[in-house]
């Protein structure tokens, strides 16, 4: 069952205004969630991150500002503003913010799953 978007429809919104970084922490806000996936906005303070984990779904990281090092299947991948990185389903991955960072995480769920 699909759920309603978490932001108003037909309204242009500045992404940076939708989330406020937390000093020494991580903030997140779900912008949209549906059966086929979700869109989450994250803000990481420099030095923050996510420990290695797996997801049963493909995920796309779109860096809006700052910089992160993603470790995907043991290989480091540096991403800066304007870049997009695919993290394949079932592959271990982690994230380290090398600067204060805002990014979008797009989870793509296989409807057959």
N, CA and C of each residue as an Amber inpcrd file, in Angstrom:
protein
   339
   0.8380000  -1.1740000   0.0000000   0.0000000   0.0000000   0.0000000
   0.8880000   1.2440000   0.0000000   0.6280000   2.1690000  -0.9080000
   1.3960000   3.4040000  -0.9810000   0.9570000   4.3630000   0.1160000
   1.9070000   5.1370000   0.5990000   1.5900000   6.1630000   1.5860000
   1.7970000   7.5230000   0.9540000   1.2130000   8.5270000   1.5580000
   1.2810000   9.8790000   1.0120000   2.6880000  10.4420000   1.1310000
   3.0510000  11.3370000   0.1880000   4.3390000  12.0180000   0.3140000
   4.4070000  12.7920000   1.6300000   5.6050000  13.0020000   2.1120000
   5.8220000  13.7290000   3.3610000   6.0520000  15.2090000   3.1200000
   6.0080000  15.6330000   1.8570000   6.1290000  17.0470000   1.5100000
   4.9060000  17.4030000   0.6710000   4.5220000  18.6810000   0.6260000
   3.3140000  19.0550000  -0.1150000   3.5090000  18.8950000  -1.6220000
   2.4560000  18.4740000  -2.3310000   2.5650000  18.3320000  -3.7810000
   2.5750000  19.6830000  -4.4850000   3.1520000  19.6920000  -5.6740000
   3.1570000  20.8660000  -6.5590000   3.6890000  22.1200000  -5.8750000
   4.6840000  21.9350000  -5.0080000   5.2710000  23.0610000  -4.2760000
   6.7880000  22.9840000  -4.3900000   7.4290000  23.9810000  -4.9990000
   8.8940000  23.9540000  -5.0460000   9.4710000  24.2280000  -3.6590000
  10.3740000  23.3800000  -3.2390000  10.9840000  23.4970000  -1.9130000
  12.5040000  23.4810000  -2.0400000  13.1740000  24.3210000  -1.2930000
  14.6350000  24.3130000  -1.2500000  15.0630000  23.1610000  -0.3460000
  15.8020000  22.2100000  -0.8910000  16.1910000  21.0320000  -0.1170000
  16.9150000  21.3960000   1.1710000  17.8230000  22.3780000   1.1210000
  18.5840000  22.7160000   2.3220000  17.6790000  23.2230000   3.4500000
  16.4870000  23.7200000   3.1170000  15.5860000  24.2230000   4.1520000
  14.7630000  23.1180000   4.8110000  14.7980000  21.9240000   4.2470000
  13.9650000  20.8310000   4.7560000  14.6160000  20.0370000   5.8770000
  15.8960000  20.2980000   6.1290000  16.5940000  19.5810000   7.2050000
  17.6740000  20.4800000   7.7800000  17.8410000  20.4130000   9.0680000
  18.8610000  21.2030000   9.7420000  19.9230000  20.2720000  10.3020000
  21.1860000  20.5200000   9.9740000  22.2510000  19.6900000  10.5360000
  22.2630000  19.7790000  12.0630000  22.7010000  18.7120000  12.6770000
  22.8370000  18.6410000  14.1230000  24.3160000  18.5980000  14.4520000
  24.7760000  19.5090000  15.3130000  26.2000000  19.5310000  15.6620000
  26.5810000  18.1880000  16.2830000  27.5920000  17.5530000  15.6970000
  28.0730000  16.2720000  16.2000000  27.1110000  15.1170000  15.9640000
  26.1570000  15.2880000  15.0350000  25.1610000  14.2380000  14.8660000
  24.7060000  14.0450000  13.4320000  23.5920000  13.3350000  13.3340000
  22.9780000  12.9920000  12.0630000  21.4970000  13.3370000  12.1560000
  20.9620000  13.9750000  11.1220000  19.5320000  14.2590000  11.0480000
  18.9970000  13.6110000   9.7750000  17.7370000  13.1660000   9.8110000
  17.1270000  12.6060000   8.6100000  15.6600000  12.9980000   8.5540000
  15.1520000  13.0690000   7.3270000  13.7470000  13.3800000   7.1150000
  13.2670000  12.6240000   5.8850000  12.2290000  11.8190000   6.0580000
  11.6330000  11.1090000   4.9310000  10.8020000  12.1150000   4.1400000
  11.1130000  12.2450000   2.8490000  10.3870000  13.1740000   1.9940000
   9.2410000  12.5010000   1.2540000   9.4110000  11.2260000   0.9270000
   8.3740000  10.4600000   0.2380000   8.5860000   8.9840000   0.5250000
   7.4690000   8.2620000   0.6350000   7.5470000   6.8280000   0.9060000
   6.3990000   6.1560000   0.1560000   6.7350000   5.0900000  -0.5640000
   5.7440000   4.3520000  -1.3420000   6.1580000   2.8980000  -1.4080000
   5.2920000   2.0620000  -1.9810000   5.6000000   0.6390000  -2.0970000
   6.9090000   0.3950000  -2.8500000   7.2040000   1.2330000  -3.8490000
   8.3770000   1.0370000  -4.6910000   9.6620000   1.6130000  -4.1380000
   9.6020000   2.3110000  -3.0120000  10.8130000   2.8680000  -2.4390000
  10.5380000   4.1080000  -1.6220000  11.6130000   4.7930000  -1.2450000
  11.4400000   6.0340000  -0.4880000  12.5970000   6.9790000  -0.7810000
  12.3730000   8.2350000  -0.3970000  13.3440000   9.2980000  -0.5800000
  13.5670000   9.9410000   0.7770000  14.8180000   9.9060000   1.2510000
  15.1430000  10.4450000   2.5760000  16.2640000  11.4630000   2.4320000
  16.0960000  12.5990000   3.0880000  17.1020000  13.6500000   3.1290000
  17.8990000  13.4840000   4.4180000  19.2270000  13.4880000   4.3090000
  20.1000000  13.3360000   5.4680000  21.0040000  14.5480000   5.6120000
  21.3660000  14.8640000   6.8440000  22.4090000  15.8470000   7.1500000
  23.3570000  15.1870000   8.1460000  24.6270000  15.0990000   7.7750000
  25.6640000  14.5170000   8.6190000  26.6410000  15.6070000   9.0090000
  26.9780000  15.7070000  10.2860000  28.0630000  16.5990000  10.6730000
  29.3720000  15.9170000  10.2840000  30.4160000  16.7200000  10.0870000
  31.7200000  16.1660000   9.7520000  32.1350000  15.1290000  10.7890000
  32.6210000  13.9860000  10.3120000  33.0670000  12.9250000  11.2030000
  31.9850000  11.9330000  11.5860000  30.7460000  12.2050000  11.1950000
  29.6500000  11.2900000  11.4980000  29.4820000  10.3030000  10.3480000
  28.7200000   9.2480000  10.5690000  28.5120000   8.2810000   9.5020000
  27.5800000   7.1770000   9.9000000  27.5200000   6.1910000   9.0480000
  26.7250000   4.9890000   9.2760000  27.6630000   3.7910000   9.2000000
  27.5640000   2.9170000  10.1790000  28.4160000   1.7390000  10.1910000
  27.9960000   0.7660000   9.0930000  28.8730000  -0.1580000   8.7960000
  28.6020000  -1.1100000   7.7160000  27.3200000  -1.8860000   7.9780000
  26.5200000  -1.9870000   6.9340000  25.2610000  -2.7260000   6.9900000
  24.9010000  -3.1440000   5.5670000  23.8410000  -3.9140000   5.4430000
  23.3360000  -4.3570000   4.1390000  21.8860000  -3.9320000   4.0120000
  21.4510000  -3.7980000   2.7900000  20.0550000  -3.5070000   2.5020000
  19.5860000  -4.4700000   1.4230000  18.3550000  -4.9410000   1.5090000
  17.8580000  -5.8420000   0.4680000  17.4570000  -5.0920000  -0.8040000
  17.6610000  -3.7660000  -0.8300000  17.2470000  -2.9450000  -1.9630000
  18.4120000  -2.1180000  -2.4890000  18.3830000  -1.8140000  -3.7850000
  19.3420000  -0.8660000  -4.3350000  19.1110000   0.4940000  -3.6980000
  20.1790000   1.2410000  -3.5050000  20.0740000   2.5930000  -2.9580000
  20.9730000   3.5190000  -3.7590000  20.4760000   4.7250000  -3.9960000
  21.2440000   5.7530000  -4.6800000  21.5280000   6.8790000  -3.6980000
  22.7830000   7.2960000  -3.6310000  23.1850000   8.4280000  -2.7920000
  23.4640000   9.5990000  -3.7240000  22.7730000  10.7220000  -3.4910000
  22.9850000  11.9450000  -4.2560000  23.5230000  12.9900000  -3.2770000
  24.7850000  13.3770000  -3.4380000  25.4000000  14.3440000  -2.5310000
  25.0050000  15.7530000  -2.9690000  24.4150000  16.5050000  -2.0380000
  23.9730000  17.8670000  -2.3140000  25.0150000  18.8980000  -1.9010000
  25.6370000  18.6770000  -0.7490000  26.7160000  19.5540000  -0.2790000
  27.5930000  18.7650000   0.6730000  28.8500000  19.1760000   0.7830000
  29.7960000  18.4680000   1.6430000  30.5170000  17.3760000   0.8810000
  30.8980000  16.3250000   1.5880000  31.6160000  15.2080000   0.9740000
  31.4980000  13.9850000   1.8720000  31.4070000  12.8190000   1.2430000
  31.3410000  11.5570000   1.9790000  32.2620000  10.5460000   1.3310000
  32.7000000   9.6080000   2.1480000  33.3530000   8.4150000   1.6360000
  32.4220000   7.2620000   1.9300000  31.9660000   6.6250000   0.8650000
  31.1500000   5.4210000   0.9800000  32.0930000   4.2330000   0.8510000
  31.8770000   3.2160000   1.6380000  32.6150000   1.9740000   1.4740000
  31.6000000   0.9530000   1.0070000  31.7590000   0.4910000  -0.2240000
  30.7870000  -0.4060000  -0.8480000  31.5090000  -1.6970000  -1.2060000
  31.1160000  -2.7730000  -0.5640000  31.7890000  -4.0460000  -0.8100000
  33.2690000  -3.9830000  -0.5010000  33.6500000  -3.1650000   0.4890000
  35.0330000  -3.0450000   0.9120000  35.8430000  -2.0080000   0.1500000
  35.2830000  -1.4160000  -0.9100000  36.0130000  -0.4290000  -1.7140000
  35.5470000   0.9830000  -1.3740000  36.4910000   1.9010000  -1.0880000
  36.1050000   3.2840000  -0.7910000  35.7120000   4.0330000  -2.0620000
  34.6460000   4.8350000  -1.9460000  34.1550000   5.6580000  -3.0520000
  33.9280000   7.0550000  -2.4950000  34.6690000   8.0430000  -3.0170000
  34.5310000   9.4250000  -2.5520000  33.4550000  10.1080000  -3.3960000
  32.5100000  10.7900000  -2.7410000  31.4340000  11.4760000  -3.4510000
  31.3180000  12.9130000  -2.9630000  31.1680000  13.8310000  -3.9060000
  31.0730000  15.2610000  -3.6290000  29.7830000  15.8000000  -4.2370000
  29.4610000  17.0700000  -3.9910000  28.2210000  17.6460000  -4.5320000
  28.0800000  17.4390000  -6.0380000  26.8800000  17.0690000  -6.4270000
  26.5950000  16.8360000  -7.8350000  26.8680000  15.4220000  -8.2880000
  27.2970000  14.5330000  -7.3730000  27.5640000  13.1460000  -7.7550000
  26.4620000  12.2340000  -7.2330000  26.3100000  11.1170000  -7.9260000
  25.3550000  10.0850000  -7.5290000  26.0950000   8.7530000  -7.5260000
  25.8140000   7.9240000  -6.5180000  26.4880000   6.6290000  -6.3760000
  25.4400000   5.5630000  -6.1050000  25.5100000   4.4630000  -6.8330000
  24.6230000   3.3200000  -6.6100000  25.2520000   2.3810000  -5.5960000
  24.4950000   2.0370000  -4.5770000  24.8940000   1.0040000  -3.6190000
  23.9820000  -0.1950000  -3.8950000  24.5160000  -1.2560000  -4.4940000
  23.6830000  -2.3920000  -4.8890000  23.0920000  -3.1420000  -3.6890000
  21.9480000  -3.7220000  -3.9110000  21.2790000  -4.5320000  -2.8930000
  22.1990000  -5.6390000  -2.4110000  22.1190000  -5.9320000  -1.1340000
  22.8090000  -7.0550000  -0.4910000  24.3350000  -6.9380000  -0.4590000
  24.8810000  -5.7710000  -0.8060000  26.3270000  -5.5450000  -0.7330000
  26.5910000  -4.6960000   0.5130000  27.5020000  -5.1200000   1.3940000
  27.7750000  -4.3190000   2.5950000  28.2570000  -2.9180000   2.2130000
  27.7570000  -1.9280000   2.9570000  28.1690000  -0.5520000   2.7010000
  28.1570000   0.2500000   3.9940000  28.9570000   1.3160000   4.0000000
  29.0560000   2.2170000   5.1470000  29.2550000   3.6240000   4.5990000
  29.0810000   4.6220000   5.4640000  29.2270000   6.0210000   5.0580000
  29.9810000   6.7840000   6.1250000  30.9440000   7.6080000   5.6940000
  31.6740000   8.5120000   6.5840000  31.6350000   9.9010000   5.9670000
  31.1310000  10.8840000   6.7150000  31.1060000  12.2640000   6.2420000
  32.4720000  12.9010000   6.4930000  33.1520000  13.2770000   5.4210000
  34.4630000  13.9010000   5.5480000  34.3370000  15.4210000   5.6710000
  33.1110000  15.9200000   5.5560000  32.7600000  17.3260000   5.7680000
  31.2850000  17.3380000   6.1680000  30.8040000  18.4510000   6.7020000
  29.3680000  18.5620000   6.9660000  28.6510000  18.3530000   5.6320000
  27.6820000  17.4430000   5.6000000  27.1110000  16.9660000   4.3440000
  25.5910000  16.8840000   4.4020000  24.9730000  17.2380000   3.2860000
  23.5490000  16.9540000   3.0650000  23.4720000  16.0660000   1.8330000
  22.6330000  15.0360000   1.9100000  22.4820000  14.1290000   0.7780000
  21.0730000  13.5690000   0.7350000  20.7110000  13.0930000  -0.4490000
  19.4530000  12.3800000  -0.6430000  19.7760000  10.8960000  -0.7650000
  18.9860000  10.0760000  -0.1060000  19.0860000   8.6270000  -0.2370000
  17.7930000   8.1490000  -0.8710000  17.9330000   7.4820000  -2.0300000
  16.7790000   6.9730000  -2.7470000  16.8360000   5.4540000  -2.6720000
  15.8650000   4.8580000  -2.0200000  15.7760000   3.3970000  -1.9280000
  14.8220000   2.9080000  -3.0070000  15.2710000   1.9260000  -3.7990000
  14.4570000   1.3770000  -4.8820000  14.0950000  -0.0610000  -4.5460000
  12.8370000  -0.2720000  -4.2300000  12.3750000  -1.6040000  -3.8620000
  11.7930000  -2.3080000  -5.0800000  12.1310000  -3.5670000  -5.2260000
  11.5810000  -4.3820000  -6.2930000  10.1590000  -4.7470000  -5.8930000
   9.1980000  -4.3580000  -6.6870000   7.7840000  -4.6170000  -6.3470000
   7.4720000  -6.1090000  -6.2220000   8.2740000  -6.9430000  -6.8710000
   8.0460000  -8.3800000  -6.8200000   8.5460000  -8.9690000  -5.4980000
   9.3790000  -8.2200000  -4.7700000   9.9700000  -8.7340000  -3.5380000
   8.9710000  -8.7520000  -2.4040000
